[in-house]
Amino acid sequence: MTVLAQYYALTKPRVIQLIVFCALIGMVLAVPGVPSWHEVGIALVACLGIWLVAGAAAAFNCIIEKSIDAKMKRTAWRPTAQGELHDTQTLVFSATLCAAGSTLLYFFVNPLTMWLTFATFIGYAVIYTVILKPLTPQNIVIGGASGAMPPVLGWAAMAGNVGPEALILFLIIFLWTPPHFWALAMYRVEDYRKSGLPMLPVTHGNEFTRLMVLLYTLILLAACLLPFIYGMSSWLYLGAALVLNAGFILYAYWLWRDYSDALARKTFRFSLIHLSLLFAALLIDHYIW
């Protein structure tokens, strides 16, 4: 890769795209009706600021986990794992992105969004990556709080507060994260065993992890009904939520009854479709309702 491509890879672009998308959903839902051009401008700046700080957290994560990444097939290609970018270069890059994003959010959006985004940076880059991930098999559950923050950040950017609606969106992503990530961890279990990370399939075995995936998808169904129950959405969203969660539960059930790496991979991929379409349904419902 070119040097520019190496730095771009540090930001984990695919993950960042989902983060910004979820933040954008929070922004849209926080604005009743069609947003004004002024609100569109704030949303664009907020998306850029959140992208920069999230990219900074991803780059910092690459420094901390470079030795672990080098042992895992899924991550061995990263520039830090390959030694193509040194720690100092990556740290300066991370600090620059974080400073730029925080400045944009503080001065052009609002201080609340900046502090929440910075807290998310600390939660992911330090509390999750440095403390939780190497110490407990519940790392992805506790650390999932950072990953669930994007819609809260988006809501705060437009509303200037954190309302119950934002917390419902947070809860959905928080409960979605464990079955999503454990599906990946099951078919990558040997990578995690080599890395020394205490992921659930390594510490508690495949069968227990499959049961946890199934149970979490059932709890997730309840959380996904909250937007309708609270009055955030109409029957359109409810129908989409029921269909998508039924699909996720079905995949989890199949995985529990008859495991295969191929099925775990399909479950992981469906989980991405599930969250994307669920939030897209919320977005469409917001304007039709």
C-alpha positions in Angstrom: 0.0 0.0 0.0 1.0 3.6 -0.5 1.7 5.6 2.7 -1.6 7.4 2.3 -3.4 4.1 2.0 -1.6 2.8 5.1 -2.8 5.7 7.2 -6.3 5.3 5.8 -6.3 1.6 6.7 -5.5 2.5 10.3 -8.9 4.2 10.6 -10.7 0.8 9.9 -12.9 2.4 7.2 -15.6 -0.3 7.2 -16.2 0.0 10.9 -16.1 3.8 10.7 -18.8 3.8 8.0 -21.2 1.9 10.2 -20.4 4.2 13.1 -21.1 7.3 11.1 -24.3 5.7 9.6 -25.6 5.0 13.2 -24.7 8.5 14.3 -26.5 9.9 11.3 -29.6 8.0 12.2 -29.5 9.6 15.7 -29.2 13.0 14.0 -32.1 12.5 11.7 -34.4 11.1 14.5 -33.6 14.1 16.7 -35.0 16.6 14.2 -38.8 16.6 13.7 -39.8 16.6 10.1 -37.5 17.6 7.2 -34.2 19.3 8.5 -33.4 22.9 7.5 -30.3 23.7 5.5 -28.7 24.9 8.7 -29.4 21.6 10.4 -28.1 19.7 7.4 -24.8 21.7 7.7 -24.5 20.9 11.4 -25.1 17.2 10.7 -22.4 17.2 8.0 -19.9 18.8 10.3 -20.9 16.4 13.1 -20.5 13.4 10.8 -17.0 14.6 9.9 -16.0 15.3 13.5 -17.3 11.9 14.7 -15.5 10.2 11.7 -12.2 11.9 12.7 -12.4 11.0 16.4 -13.5 7.4 15.6 -10.7 7.1 13.2 -8.3 8.3 15.8 -9.5 5.6 18.3 -9.1 3.0 15.6 -5.5 4.1 14.9 -4.7 4.1 18.6 -6.1 0.6 18.9 -3.8 -0.5 16.1 -0.8 0.6 18.2 -1.9 -1.2 21.3 -2.8 -4.4 19.5 0.0 -4.6 16.8 1.6 -7.7 18.3 -1.8 -9.4 18.6 -2.8 -8.3 15.1 0.4 -9.9 13.7 -0.7 -13.3 15.1 -4.2 -13.2 13.5 -4.9 -13.9 9.9 -7.8 -11.3 9.9 -5.6 -8.4 11.0 -2.0 -9.4 10.1 -2.1 -7.1 7.0 -2.5 -3.9 9.1 0.4 -1.5 8.6 1.2 -1.4 12.3 1.3 -5.3 12.5 3.5 -5.3 9.4 5.8 -2.7 10.8 5.2 -0.4 7.9 4.2 2.4 10.2 6.0 3.0 13.5 4.3 3.7 16.8 5.3 7.4 16.8 3.8 7.9 13.3 0.6 6.2 14.3 0.3 8.1 17.6 0.8 11.5 15.9 -1.8 10.5 13.3 -4.2 9.5 16.0 -3.7 12.6 18.0 -4.1 14.8 15.0 -7.4 13.2 14.0 -8.7 13.4 17.6 -7.7 17.0 17.9 -9.2 18.0 14.6 -12.5 16.1 15.2 -12.8 17.5 18.7 -12.3 21.0 17.6 -14.9 20.7 14.9 -17.4 19.3 17.3 -16.8 21.8 20.1 -16.9 25.0 18.0 -19.2 24.1 15.1 -21.6 21.6 16.8 -21.8 21.8 20.6 -19.5 21.0 23.6 -21.8 18.2 24.8 -21.2 16.2 21.5 -17.5 16.8 21.7 -17.2 15.6 25.3 -19.4 12.5 24.6 -17.3 11.7 21.5 -14.1 12.1 23.4 -15.4 9.9 26.2 -16.2 7.3 23.6 -12.6 7.6 22.4 -11.3 6.9 25.9 -13.9 4.1 26.4 -12.8 2.2 23.2 -9.1 3.0 22.9 -8.2 2.8 26.6 -10.8 1.1 28.8 -11.8 -1.6 26.2 -8.5 -2.1 24.3 -6.0 -1.7 27.1 -8.0 -2.9 30.2 -11.0 -5.1 29.3 -10.0 -7.0 26.2 -7.0 -8.8 27.6 -8.5 -9.4 31.0 -12.1 -10.8 30.7 -14.2 -12.9 28.3 -16.9 -10.3 28.9 -14.8 -7.7 27.2 -17.1 -7.3 24.2 -20.2 -7.0 26.5 -18.8 -4.3 28.7 -16.8 -2.6 26.0 -19.8 -2.7 23.7 -21.0 0.5 25.5 -18.4 2.5 23.5 -19.6 0.9 20.2 -23.2 1.7 21.0 -22.6 5.5 21.4 -22.8 6.7 17.8 -26.6 7.4 17.8 -26.3 9.1 21.1 -23.6 11.3 19.7 -25.8 12.1 16.6 -28.8 12.9 18.8 -26.7 15.2 21.0 -25.3 17.0 18.0 -28.8 18.0 16.8 -30.8 18.2 20.0 -28.1 19.4 22.4 -29.2 16.8 24.9 -29.4 13.0 25.4 -33.0 12.0 25.3 -34.7 8.7 26.1 -34.9 8.0 22.3 -31.1 8.2 22.1 -30.8 5.8 25.0 -33.1 3.3 23.3 -30.9 3.4 20.2 -27.9 2.9 22.4 -29.5 -0.2 24.0 -30.2 -1.8 20.7 -26.6 -1.6 19.5 -25.3 -2.5 23.0 -27.3 -5.8 22.9 -26.6 -6.4 19.2 -22.8 -6.3 19.7 -22.2 -9.6 21.6 -24.0 -11.9 19.2 -22.5 -10.1 16.3 -18.9 -10.3 17.6 -19.1 -13.8 19.1 -20.3 -15.2 15.8 -17.0 -13.9 14.3 -15.0 -15.1 17.3 -16.3 -18.6 16.9 -15.0 -19.2 13.4 -11.8 -17.2 14.2 -11.3 -19.0 17.5 -7.8 -20.3 16.6 -6.7 -16.8 15.8 -7.9 -15.6 19.2 -6.3 -18.6 21.0 -2.9 -17.8 19.4 -3.3 -14.1 20.3 -3.9 -15.0 24.0 -7.0 -12.9 24.2 -9.7 -14.4 26.5 -12.5 -14.3 24.1 -15.6 -16.3 25.1 -15.2 -19.2 22.6 -11.6 -19.7 23.9 -12.4 -19.5 27.7 -15.9 -21.1 27.8 -16.0 -23.2 24.6 -18.0 -23.2 21.4 -21.2 -24.7 22.9 -21.6 -22.1 25.7 -20.9 -19.3 23.2 -23.5 -20.5 20.8 -26.1 -20.5 23.7 -25.1 -17.0 24.6 -25.5 -15.8 21.0 -29.0 -17.3 21.0 -30.0 -15.8 24.3 -28.7 -12.3 23.3 -30.7 -12.4 20.0 -33.8 -13.0 22.1 -33.1 -10.1 24.4 -32.2 -8.0 21.4 -35.7 -8.6 20.0 -37.2 -7.0 23.1 -35.0 -4.0 22.8 -35.8 -3.6 19.1 -39.5 -3.3 19.9 -38.9 -0.3 22.2 -38.9 2.4 19.4 -42.4 1.3 18.6 -43.6 0.9 22.2 -42.1 4.3 23.1 -43.8 6.0 20.1 -40.6 6.8 18.1 -41.9 4.8 15.2 -44.9 3.3 13.5 -46.0 -0.1 12.2 -43.6 0.2 9.3 -40.6 0.0 11.6 -42.3 -2.7 13.8 -42.8 -5.0 10.8 -39.1 -4.5 9.7 -37.9 -5.1 13.2 -39.9 -8.3 13.6 -38.7 -9.7 10.3 -35.0 -8.8 10.9 -35.0 -10.1 14.4 -36.7 -13.3 13.4 -33.9 -13.8 10.9 -31.2 -13.2 13.5 -32.9 -15.5 16.0 -33.2 -18.2 13.3 -29.5 -18.0 12.4 -28.6 -18.1 16.1 -30.9 -21.2 16.6 -29.4 -23.0 13.7 -25.9 -22.1 15.0 -26.9 -23.5 18.5 -28.3 -26.7 17.1 -25.7 -27.6 14.5 -22.5 -25.5 14.4 -20.3 -25.0 11.4 -17.7 -22.3 10.6 -19.7 -21.5 7.4 -22.9 -20.9 9.4 -21.1 -18.8 12.0 -19.7 -16.7 9.1 -23.2 -16.3 7.6 -24.6 -15.3 11.1 -21.9 -12.6 11.4 -22.7 -11.3 7.9 -26.4 -11.3 8.6 -25.9 -9.4 11.9 -24.4 -6.5 9.8 -27.4 -6.6 7.5 -29.7 -6.7 10.5 -28.4 -3.5 12.1 -28.1 -1.6 8.8 -31.6 -2.4 7.7 -33.1 -1.9 11.2 -31.8 1.6 11.3 -32.7 2.2 7.7 -36.2 1.2 8.6 -36.2 3.7 11.5 -35.0 6.4 9.0 -37.7 5.7 6.4 -40.4 5.4 9.1 -39.4 8.8 10.5 -40.3 10.6 7.3 -43.3 8.5 6.3 -44.9 8.4 9.8 
